[in-house]
Amino acid sequence: MKKMFLTLTCSLILSVSCAAQQQNEQAKIKIEESAVRGQIRGVPDGEVIFTQAPKGSGVQMIVNVSGIKKPGFHAIHIHEKPICDGNFTSAGGHYNPDDKPHGHPEESKHHIGDLGNFRSSATGSIVESRVYKHLSMNPNSQNYVGNRALIIHSKADDYSTQPTGGAGSRIGCAILQNTAE
C-alpha cells in the first residue's frame, strides 16, 4: 500500500512539474512569436518592427523608412508615451525608468530608449536591422518595447548632451503596439 501511495505521489508531482514546464514553454513561445510594430508618420514614412532576436540574444529592430529630406545620420529613440500628436512632443522624453544619463546603447549607462544613429541614404531612406540586448519582448519587463513611441530625429545623437543627445527636432513618430495584444 505504501509503495502504491509513493508511486502515485511521484506520478502526481511529475505530472504537475511537466504541466508547469509546458506552460512556461508556451508562454516563452508566445513572447518569441509576438512582434511590436509601428507605422512611422511625419516627414519620413515607413515601419519599424521589433521581434525576439535569434537564440534569445535580445530584441531585433528592423527600420524601413523613406522620405527623409536630409541625408546623413539621424537619432532614433524609444520615448515614454504611445502618442504621436502635433510635433510629436506628446511622446514625452526618452524612455528611462532607471533614471540613467543619456548615452550610447552599447555603453553601460544609457536610457533604455537610446537606440543610436541611423544613416539616411541620398534618396532619404533608412533600411537597417539591429539587435539590442537591453530591450525585451516580455510585456511584464521594465525594458519592454511595446506601448511606447519611436521617434526619428532631425540630427545625429552626440551621445553626451543631456538628456536628449542634441538630436534636434522630432521628424517621425510611430506608436509601438504588440501584434499579439
C-alpha positions as CSV (number, residue, x, y, z in Angstrom):
1,M,0.0,0.0,0.0
2,K,2.9,2.4,0.9
3,K,4.5,1.6,-2.4
4,M,1.4,2.3,-4.3
5,F,0.9,5.6,-2.4
6,L,4.5,6.6,-3.1
7,T,4.2,5.7,-6.8
8,L,1.0,7.8,-7.1
9,T,2.6,10.7,-5.3
10,C,5.7,10.6,-7.5
11,S,3.4,10.4,-10.6
12,L,1.4,13.4,-9.4
13,I,4.5,15.5,-8.7
14,L,5.9,14.6,-12.2
15,S,2.6,15.4,-13.9
16,V,2.4,18.8,-12.2
17,S,6.0,19.6,-12.9
18,C,5.6,18.7,-16.6
19,A,2.4,20.8,-16.9
20,A,4.2,23.8,-15.3
21,Q,7.1,23.4,-17.7
22,Q,4.8,23.1,-20.7
23,Q,3.0,26.4,-19.6
24,N,6.4,28.1,-19.2
25,E,7.4,26.9,-22.7
26,Q,4.1,28.1,-24.2
27,A,4.5,31.5,-22.6
28,K,8.0,31.7,-23.9
29,I,6.8,30.8,-27.4
30,K,4.1,33.4,-27.2
31,I,6.6,36.1,-26.3
32,E,9.0,34.9,-29.1
33,E,6.3,34.8,-31.7
34,S,4.9,38.3,-30.9
35,A,6.1,41.4,-32.7
36,V,5.9,45.0,-31.8
37,R,5.2,47.2,-34.8
38,G,4.7,50.8,-35.6
39,Q,3.8,52.8,-38.7
40,I,6.1,55.8,-38.9
41,R,4.4,59.1,-39.8
42,G,5.7,62.6,-40.2
43,V,8.3,63.7,-42.7
44,P,9.5,60.1,-43.1
45,D,7.1,57.3,-43.9
46,G,7.6,53.6,-43.1
47,E,7.6,51.0,-40.5
48,V,9.5,49.7,-37.5
49,I,9.3,46.1,-36.3
50,F,10.7,44.6,-33.0
51,T,10.9,40.8,-32.6
52,Q,12.8,38.4,-30.4
53,A,16.3,38.0,-31.7
54,P,17.5,34.5,-32.6
55,K,18.6,32.4,-29.6
56,G,17.2,34.9,-27.1
57,S,20.1,37.3,-27.7
58,G,18.0,40.4,-27.3
59,V,15.4,42.2,-29.4
60,Q,15.9,42.7,-33.1
61,M,14.7,46.0,-34.6
62,I,14.1,46.4,-38.3
63,V,13.6,50.0,-39.6
64,N,12.3,50.7,-43.1
65,V,11.6,54.3,-43.8
66,S,11.7,56.7,-46.7
67,G,11.2,60.4,-47.3
68,I,13.9,61.8,-45.0
69,K,14.8,65.1,-46.5
70,K,18.3,65.4,-45.1
71,P,20.7,62.5,-45.9
72,G,23.2,61.5,-43.1
73,F,22.8,60.3,-39.6
74,H,19.5,60.6,-37.6
75,A,19.0,59.6,-34.0
76,I,16.2,57.1,-33.2
77,H,14.9,56.7,-29.6
78,I,12.1,55.0,-27.8
79,H,10.0,57.6,-26.0
80,E,7.8,57.3,-22.9
81,K,4.2,57.6,-24.2
82,P,2.5,56.0,-27.2
83,I,1.2,59.3,-28.5
84,C,2.2,60.9,-31.8
85,D,0.3,64.2,-31.9
86,G,1.4,67.5,-33.4
87,N,5.1,67.9,-33.4
88,F,5.5,64.6,-31.5
89,T,6.5,66.2,-28.2
90,S,3.3,64.4,-26.9
91,A,5.5,61.2,-26.8
92,G,7.4,62.6,-23.8
93,G,11.1,62.1,-23.2
94,H,13.3,59.2,-23.8
95,Y,12.1,56.0,-22.1
96,N,14.3,56.0,-19.0
97,P,12.8,54.1,-16.0
98,D,16.2,53.6,-14.4
99,D,17.0,57.4,-14.3
100,K,20.3,56.9,-16.1
101,P,22.1,59.5,-18.1
102,H,21.7,59.6,-21.9
103,G,24.3,57.7,-23.8
104,H,25.3,55.2,-26.5
105,P,23.2,52.0,-26.4
106,E,26.3,49.8,-26.1
107,E,27.7,51.6,-23.1
108,S,26.8,50.6,-19.5
109,K,24.9,53.9,-18.8
110,H,22.2,54.9,-21.2
111,H,18.4,55.3,-21.3
112,I,16.5,52.1,-22.2
113,G,15.2,54.2,-25.2
114,D,18.6,55.1,-26.6
115,L,18.9,53.2,-29.9
116,G,21.7,55.1,-31.7
117,N,22.2,56.8,-35.0
118,F,21.0,55.5,-38.4
119,R,22.2,56.6,-41.8
120,S,19.7,58.0,-44.2
121,S,20.8,57.4,-47.8
122,A,20.9,60.1,-50.5
123,T,17.4,59.1,-51.5
124,G,16.1,59.6,-48.0
125,S,15.7,56.1,-46.8
126,I,16.9,54.0,-43.8
127,V,16.7,50.3,-44.1
128,E,18.5,48.6,-41.3
129,S,18.3,45.8,-38.7
130,R,20.0,45.9,-35.3
131,V,19.9,43.7,-32.1
132,Y,19.6,45.3,-28.7
133,K,20.5,43.2,-25.6
134,H,18.9,45.8,-23.2
135,L,15.4,45.6,-24.7
136,S,12.7,43.0,-24.0
137,M,9.7,41.5,-25.8
138,N,8.2,40.4,-22.5
139,P,5.2,42.7,-21.7
140,N,6.0,42.2,-17.9
141,S,9.5,43.5,-18.3
142,Q,10.5,47.1,-17.5
143,N,12.5,47.0,-20.7
144,Y,9.5,46.0,-22.9
145,V,9.4,47.9,-26.2
146,G,5.6,47.9,-26.6
147,N,3.2,50.6,-25.6
148,R,5.7,53.4,-26.3
149,A,6.6,55.7,-29.2
150,L,9.6,55.5,-31.5
151,I,10.9,58.9,-32.6
152,I,13.2,59.7,-35.5
153,H,15.1,63.0,-35.0
154,S,16.4,65.6,-37.5
155,K,20.0,65.2,-36.4
156,A,22.5,62.7,-35.2
157,D,22.8,61.8,-31.5
158,D,26.0,63.1,-29.9
159,Y,25.7,60.6,-27.0
160,S,26.6,63.2,-24.5
161,T,24.2,66.2,-24.4
162,Q,21.8,65.5,-21.5
163,P,19.1,64.4,-21.7
164,T,18.5,64.3,-25.4
165,G,21.8,63.7,-27.2
166,G,21.4,67.0,-29.1
167,A,19.4,65.1,-31.7
168,G,17.2,68.0,-32.9
169,S,13.6,68.1,-33.7
170,R,11.3,65.1,-34.0
171,I,10.6,64.4,-37.6
172,G,8.9,61.0,-37.4
173,C,6.9,59.1,-34.9
174,A,5.5,55.6,-34.5
175,I,3.2,54.2,-31.8
176,L,4.7,50.8,-30.9
177,Q,2.0,48.1,-30.4
178,N,2.3,44.4,-29.8
179,T,0.6,42.5,-32.6
180,A,-0.5,39.8,-30.1
181,E,-2.3,42.2,-27.8
